[in-house]
């Protein structure tokens, strides 16, 4: 059975991750429905908490790396000062090698927190896709669109209205022109209709009901059920804050206006707080070393940390409010995690951990010096060099013997000045003269 078209992920990496997260979201919503509170907003919050708790080990490692890096900064600065102004290849390689040794001594990788972020990124993108296409993963929500979707498919002009008159249809024009849609594939057509209606605003639903009076009952019942699922703190989270603001001004609903404005503001503020609570890795001299990949990635992350709160506020204003709730919930959960992780790290003896890592590093260096394999390799190289020298000596002796043999054969005979032997004698006399 086809899922929603928009929910499909063709990537080999993200597709299984999205599927697993979708199963989690479906289980959460089913549990809420079983206790009588089937609410998408509440499901998003619980879903966000569950996923962030699963990512807690990676978050902890990222925090710990930042603490260790602050301890490494003096040594990294000393290395940069040592090679300051030296641009030759040998100096650059030596600086890189010494920098690697510092990271190894403290028991961390140069990619450090960047690696943790790279691991988390596919999960976070998949999390976003699940929340952005709830009906594709939550069966109860998808079933709420029936029997209306079947009626739209069989009613003259209804599909054209969905495609051309509902504002959210602009995002799915590629699906309307797809061969499966034009050929009348039932599942593809119905899933496309659901994709559009899932993004439709309250104004879209009202205009749809007015245009097709024969479907008005099904339209109103479907919209009412979806509104029940999407209602959160008096807001319809399928509507965007921008649409809510227009509606609030038009109907003089000041409470709705306040709620619509608070979503983008809270999203930006909570993200800013979450970033501030996170230990920020510092560069040795306050600037990113152009030869240090980790430093460059960390500098980029700092820029993103400034821009993300602003961008989230801008996006929240135009996207469905459910995305804003996800961003707020995610930032709050991260902020709470940061507080507890920071306390745990501060209580732990970080200096003792560093001393332990240094001891391990020194033991590893000593072991590498005395390892039999290294000795065998050194002996093998020595034997190879000695063998080459012996071969070279034998070869020179053989050539000299052959030359003497030729000289003895022509001893007492007149030698032509342009002959090879005459030239050899000239070389020999020149060498003997210079060696005296």
VOTORMI-908041 format. One record per residue (C-alpha): x, y, z. Coordinates in steps of 0.1 Angstrom, whole numbers, padded with zeros to 4 digits. Each point is the difference from the previous one (the first is absolute). Layout:
       u       v       w
       X       Y       Z
...
% end
This chain:
       u       v       w
    0000    0000    0000
    0014    0034   -0010
    0006    0025    0027
   -0004    0037   -0006
    0021    0011   -0030
    0015    0029    0019
    0010   -0024    0028
    0020   -0023   -0022
    0037    0003    0003
    0020   -0014   -0029
    0034    0003    0018
    0016   -0032    0011
    0011    0016    0033
   -0031    0020    0011
   -0027   -0024   -0012
    0005   -0026    0028
    0005    0027    0026
   -0032    0018   -0010
   -0019   -0033    0001
    0012   -0007    0035
   -0009    0034    0013
   -0034   -0002   -0018
   -0007   -0032    0019
    0008    0017    0033
   -0023    0030   -0008
   -0028   -0024   -0010
    0004   -0019    0033
   -0001    0032    0020
   -0032    0013   -0017
   -0017   -0034    0004
    0008    0000    0037
   -0014    0035    0003
   -0031   -0010   -0019
   -0004   -0030    0023
   -0002    0023    0030
   -0024    0024   -0017
    0024    0029   -0009
    0009   -0005   -0037
    0019    0032   -0005
    0027    0007   -0026
    0016    0028    0020
    0004   -0021    0031
    0012   -0029   -0021
    0027    0022   -0015
    0012    0011    0034
    0002   -0036    0013
    0016   -0011   -0032
    0026    0027    0003
    0008   -0009    0036
    0004   -0037   -0009
    0024    0006   -0030
    0021    0025    0020
    0004   -0025    0028
    0012   -0026   -0025
    0026    0025   -0012
    0011    0008    0036
    0032   -0021   -0002
    0012    0019   -0031
   -0010    0033    0016
    0021   -0008    0031
    0030   -0009   -0021
   -0003    0033   -0019
   -0001    0019    0033
    0029   -0018    0015
    0021    0007   -0031
   -0007    0037    0004
    0013   -0001    0036
    0031   -0019   -0010
    0007    0024   -0028
    0000    0029    0023
    0028   -0017    0020
    0020   -0006   -0032
   -0001    0036   -0012
    0033    0011    0016
    0019   -0028   -0016
   -0016    0006   -0034
    0008    0037    0003
    0036   -0008    0008
    0003   -0022   -0032
   -0016    0028   -0021
    0025    0025    0015
    0029   -0023   -0007
   -0008   -0003   -0037
   -0014    0035   -0004
    0010    0015   -0034
    0015   -0033   -0012
   -0017   -0010   -0033
    0025   -0026   -0013
   -0013   -0035   -0004
    0022   -0015    0027
   -0011    0025    0026
   -0037   -0005   -0009
    0003   -0038    0002
    0019    0003    0034
   -0027    0023    0014
   -0028   -0024   -0011
    0019   -0030    0015
    0005    0018    0034
   -0037    0011    0000
   -0010   -0036   -0006
    0022   -0011    0029
   -0017    0025    0024
   -0035   -0014   -0010
    0013   -0035    0005
    0015    0008    0033
   -0033    0013    0013
   -0019   -0030   -0014
   -0022    0018   -0025
   -0003    0001   -0038
    0007    0032   -0020
   -0034   -0003   -0015
   -0014   -0003    0036
   -0035    0015    0003
   -0002    0005   -0038
   -0002   -0038   -0003
   -0027   -0002    0026
   -0020    0026   -0019
    0005   -0018   -0033
   -0014   -0032    0016
   -0030    0019    0014
   -0008    0020   -0032
   -0017   -0029   -0019
   -0021   -0007    0031
   -0011    0036    0004
   -0008    0004   -0037
   -0021   -0032    0002
   -0017    0013    0031
   -0010    0031   -0019
   -0014   -0020   -0029
   -0022   -0021    0023
   -0015    0030    0017
   -0004    0019   -0033
   -0021   -0029   -0014
   -0019   -0014    0029
   -0027   -0018   -0021
    0027   -0019   -0018
    0010   -0018    0032
   -0030    0002    0024
   -0028   -0022   -0014
   -0027    0015    0022
    0007    0035   -0014
    0001   -0013   -0036
   -0033   -0019    0005
   -0016    0033    0010
    0002    0012   -0036
   -0024   -0028   -0011
   -0026   -0003   -0015
    0005    0036   -0012
    0031   -0009   -0021
   -0019   -0027   -0019
   -0029    0024   -0006
    0024    0027   -0013
    0016   -0025   -0024
   -0034   -0009   -0015
   -0016    0034   -0001
    0003    0021   -0031
    0022    0031    0004
    0009   -0008    0036
    0036   -0011   -0008
    0005    0031   -0022
   -0012    0022    0029
    0025   -0017    0024
    0028    0005   -0025
   -0007    0036   -0010
   -0019    0016    0028
    0014   -0013    0033
    0031    0020    0009
    0021   -0029    0013
   -0003   -0018   -0034
    0029    0022   -0014
    0024   -0022    0019
   -0012   -0032   -0017
   -0003    0010   -0036
    0026   -0026   -0009
   -0023   -0027    0013
   -0029    0012   -0021
    0021   -0003   -0032
    0014   -0034    0010
   -0009   -0028   -0024
   -0016   -0020    0028
   -0024    0029    0007
   -0008    0007   -0036
   -0006   -0037   -0007
   -0025   -0001    0029
    0019   -0022    0025
   -0025   -0001    0029
    0024   -0001    0029
    0023    0026   -0015
   -0029    0024   -0007
   -0015   -0004    0034
    0034    0004    0018
    0006    0032   -0020
   -0034    0014    0010
    0008   -0008    0037
    0034    0017   -0004
   -0017    0032   -0011
   -0029   -0001    0025
    0024   -0007    0028
    0015    0035   -0007
   -0033    0017   -0007
   -0009    0030    0022
   -0035    0005    0015
   -0008    0025   -0028
    0008   -0027   -0026
   -0024   -0024    0017
   -0027    0026    0002
    0003    0010   -0037
    0001   -0037   -0010
   -0033   -0006    0019
   -0016    0030   -0016
    0011   -0011   -0035
   -0012   -0036    0003
   -0033    0000    0020
   -0005   -0037   -0007
    0032   -0008    0019
   -0005    0026    0027
   -0011   -0025    0026
    0031   -0022   -0005
    0023    0031   -0003
   -0013    0014    0033
    0001   -0033    0018
    0036   -0007   -0012
    0011    0036    0009
   -0016   -0003    0035
    0017   -0033    0007
    0034    0013   -0012
   -0005    0031    0020
   -0006   -0021    0031
    0033   -0018   -0007
    0018    0032   -0008
   -0014    0022    0028
    0027    0010    0025
   -0005    0026    0027
   -0028    0015   -0021
    0021    0002   -0032
   -0005   -0021   -0031
    0036   -0011   -0006
   -0007   -0008   -0037
   -0003    0037   -0005
    0031    0022   -0003
    0005    0029    0025
   -0001    0024   -0030
   -0035   -0012   -0009
   -0010    0001    0037
    0011    0037    0002
   -0021    0009   -0031
   -0030   -0019    0014
    0004    0017    0035
    0001    0035   -0015
   -0030   -0008   -0023
   -0021   -0014    0028
    0015    0021    0029
    0011   -0031    0018
    0028    0014    0022
    0006   -0032    0018
    0006   -0018   -0033
    0023    0029   -0010
    0021   -0004    0032
    0003   -0038   -0005
    0010    0004   -0036
    0028    0025    0008
    0012   -0020    0030
    0008   -0031   -0020
    0028    0016   -0022
    0013    0020    0030
    0001   -0030    0023
    0017   -0021   -0027
    0028    0026   -0004
    0004    0006    0037
    0001   -0037    0011
    0026   -0007   -0027
    0021    0029    0011
   -0001   -0012    0036
    0009   -0036   -0011
    0030    0013   -0018
    0011    0022    0029
   -0001   -0030    0024
    0022   -0021   -0023
    0037    0002    0007
    0016    0019   -0029
    0033   -0014   -0011
    0027    0028   -0002
    0027    0003   -0026
    0035    0004    0013
    0004    0036   -0013
   -0036    0008   -0005
    0003   -0007   -0038
   -0005   -0031   -0020
    0032   -0015   -0012
   -0002   -0004   -0038
    0018   -0033    0003
   -0022   -0015    0027
   -0032   -0015   -0014
   -0015   -0004    0034
    0006    0037    0008
   -0017    0010   -0033
   -0031   -0022    0007
   -0002    0014    0036
    0001    0036   -0014
   -0028   -0009   -0024
   -0020   -0014    0029
    0004    0032    0019
   -0014    0020   -0029
   -0029   -0025   -0003
   -0007    0003    0037
   -0005    0038   -0005
   -0021   -0004   -0032
   -0022   -0029    0011
   -0022    0019    0025
   -0006    0027   -0025
   -0008   -0024   -0028
   -0023   -0021    0021
   -0021    0031    0008
   -0002    0009   -0037
   -0009   -0036   -0011
   -0025   -0005    0029
   -0020    0030   -0013
   -0008   -0016   -0033
    0001   -0038    0008
   -0028   -0019    0018
    0000    0008    0037
    0007   -0037    0007
    0036    0006   -0012
    0004    0029    0024
   -0012   -0022    0029
    0026   -0026   -0010
    0028    0026    0000
   -0011    0014    0033
   -0003   -0035    0016
    0033   -0011   -0014
    0018    0032    0012
   -0015   -0004    0035
    0009   -0037    0003
    0036    0008   -0012
    0003    0029    0025
   -0011   -0023    0029
    0025   -0026   -0012
    0027    0026   -0001
   -0006    0010    0036
    0003   -0035    0013
    0029   -0010   -0022
    0019    0032    0010
   -0005   -0008    0037
    0011   -0036   -0005
    0032    0010   -0019
    0008    0028    0025
   -0003   -0025    0029
    0022   -0025   -0017
    0038    0005    0003
    0008    0010   -0035
    0037    0006    0009
    0002   -0036    0013
   -0015   -0012   -0033
    0026    0020   -0020
    0028   -0014    0021
   -0012   -0035   -0006
   -0002    0007   -0038
    0035    0014    0000
    0013   -0031    0019
   -0016   -0022   -0026
    0014    0020   -0028
    0036   -0002    0014
   -0004   -0038    0005
   -0011   -0003   -0036
    0030    0019   -0012
    0024   -0022    0020
   -0017   -0031   -0013
    0004    0012   -0036
    0037    0005    0006
    0006   -0035    0014
   -0025   -0020   -0021
    0017   -0030   -0017
   -0017    0008   -0033
    0016    0034   -0001
    0035   -0015    0008
   -0005   -0026   -0027
   -0009    0027   -0024
    0031    0020    0009
    0022   -0031   -0003
   -0015   -0008   -0033
    0007    0035   -0013
    0036   -0002    0013
    0006   -0033   -0016
   -0014    0013   -0033
    0022    0031    0001
    0031   -0021    0009
   -0008   -0025   -0028
   -0002    0029   -0025
    0033    0013    0012
    0017   -0034   -0003
   -0015   -0005   -0035
    0012    0034   -0010
    0035   -0007    0013
    0002   -0034   -0018
   -0012    0016   -0032
    0026    0027    0001
    0028   -0026    0007
   -0012   -0022   -0029
    0001    0030   -0024
    0035    0010    0012
    0013   -0036   -0005
   -0014   -0001   -0036
    0017    0034   -0007
    0034   -0013    0013
   -0004   -0031   -0021
   -0004    0022   -0031
    0029    0021    0009
    0023   -0030    0004
   -0010   -0013   -0034
    0009    0032   -0016
    0031    0006    0021
    0030    0011   -0021
   -0022    0005   -0030
   -0009    0033   -0016
   -0034    0012    0011
   -0021    0021   -0022
   -0008    0034    0015
   -0037   -0002   -0010
   -0005   -0035    0015
   -0020   -0009    0031
    0031   -0013    0018
    0018    0034   -0005
   -0030    0018    0014
   -0001   -0024    0030
    0037    0006    0007
   -0006    0037   -0001
   -0027   -0003    0026
    0022   -0023    0022
    0029    0025   -0002
   -0023    0029    0009
   -0014   -0018    0031
    0035   -0011    0012
    0012    0035   -0004
   -0029    0015    0021
    0003   -0026    0027
    0036    0008    0008
% end
